[in-house]
Amino acid sequence: MNRTIATALFSIATLFTIGSASAQDRGAKATVPFDFSVGATRLPAGTYIVTSPEHGQMLIQSSDRRSQAITITSQSPAEWTGGGKLVFARHGNQYFLHAVHCPIAGMNASIPASKQEKRVELQRASMEGDATVLVAAE
């Protein structure tokens, strides 16, 4: 499968911890400057709070609580030592959340590609414009 992969760092988004006490109470807040998908759910650009209510799950909820998605996750194999980041795959003008790395909130999780993303990726396999996109955080 041919595709061009480019990495972009979006520093306009800030990721920080909220809450305290237990890892389940901690989360991350990020401003995402584009619409994106989590599994089969399409979310509009905006500010989101990302939490892990249970091991192996992730809740992505808009700060106004109008939009949300819940997905299964797997622990990323490597320890994340950088700052917090939301990692997106870009296929044309569509973005798909792939991972959340936030050491302060205790998150280092990968999100499996959805059926929708796999379908889009296959349709665009011979086209250029695919990329991995990082949203910066601290």
C-alpha positions in Angstrom: 0.0 0.0 0.0 1.5 3.3 -1.1 1.0 6.3 0.9 2.9 9.4 1.9 3.4 9.9 5.6 4.2 13.3 7.0 4.3 14.4 10.6 3.0 17.7 11.7 3.1 19.2 15.2 0.1 21.3 16.1 1.3 23.6 18.9 -2.0 25.4 19.1 -3.5 22.7 21.2 -2.6 22.4 24.9 -3.0 19.2 26.8 -2.9 19.3 30.6 -4.2 17.3 33.5 -7.3 17.9 35.4 -8.6 16.2 38.5 -6.3 14.4 40.9 -6.7 11.5 43.4 -6.7 8.3 41.3 -5.6 7.7 37.7 -9.3 7.2 36.8 -10.1 10.8 38.0 -7.3 12.3 35.9 -7.7 13.3 32.3 -6.3 15.5 29.7 -7.7 18.6 27.9 -6.9 19.4 24.3 -8.1 21.9 21.7 -8.4 20.1 18.4 -8.4 22.5 15.5 -10.2 20.1 13.0 -13.1 17.6 12.9 -12.1 14.1 13.6 -13.3 10.5 14.1 -13.0 8.2 17.1 -14.2 4.7 16.0 -17.5 5.3 14.2 -18.2 8.6 15.9 -17.4 11.9 14.1 -16.6 14.8 16.5 -16.4 18.5 15.6 -13.3 20.7 16.2 -13.2 22.0 19.7 -11.9 21.5 23.2 -12.1 18.0 24.5 -11.5 16.3 27.8 -10.0 12.8 27.5 -10.3 10.4 30.4 -9.9 6.7 31.0 -13.0 5.6 33.1 -11.8 2.0 33.1 -8.7 0.1 32.0 -8.9 -0.4 28.3 -11.5 2.3 27.7 -11.2 6.0 26.7 -13.9 8.7 26.9 -13.4 11.7 24.7 -16.0 14.4 25.6 -16.3 18.0 24.4 -15.9 20.6 27.2 -19.5 21.7 26.6 -20.6 18.0 26.9 -22.5 18.1 23.6 -20.2 15.6 21.8 -18.6 12.5 23.0 -17.2 9.1 22.0 -16.0 6.1 24.0 -13.6 3.6 22.5 -11.5 0.6 23.5 -7.8 1.1 23.8 -4.7 -0.9 24.2 -1.6 0.1 26.2 1.1 1.4 23.9 4.1 -0.9 24.1 6.8 1.7 24.6 6.9 4.1 27.6 6.1 7.6 26.4 8.7 10.1 27.7 7.7 13.2 25.7 5.1 15.7 26.5 1.4 14.9 26.2 0.1 14.4 22.6 -3.0 13.4 20.8 -1.9 11.4 17.7 -4.1 11.6 14.6 -3.9 9.8 11.2 -4.9 12.0 8.3 -6.3 10.6 5.2 -7.1 13.4 2.8 -9.2 15.8 4.8 -10.3 13.2 7.4 -8.6 12.8 10.7 -8.8 9.7 13.0 -7.6 9.7 16.6 -5.0 6.9 17.0 -3.4 7.5 20.4 -3.2 9.6 23.5 0.1 10.0 25.3 -0.1 12.0 28.5 2.3 10.8 31.2 1.0 13.2 33.8 -2.6 11.8 33.4 -1.2 8.2 33.3 -2.3 7.7 29.7 -0.3 5.9 27.0 -2.9 4.3 24.9 -3.4 3.3 21.3 -6.8 3.3 19.5 -7.3 0.6 16.9 -8.3 1.7 13.4 -12.0 1.7 12.8 -13.8 0.0 9.9 -14.5 3.5 8.5 -10.8 4.4 8.7 -9.7 1.2 7.0 -12.3 1.8 4.2 -11.0 5.4 3.7 -7.4 4.2 3.8 -8.1 1.6 1.1 -9.9 4.2 -1.1 -6.9 6.6 -0.8 -4.1 4.0 -0.9 -2.8 5.2 -4.2 -3.3 8.9 -3.5 -1.0 11.2 -1.7 -2.0 13.3 1.3 -2.1 10.8 4.1 -0.2 11.7 7.3 0.2 11.2 11.0 -0.7 14.3 12.9 0.4 15.1 16.5 -1.4 17.7 18.6 1.1 19.1 21.1 0.7 19.1 24.8 2.4 19.4 28.1 
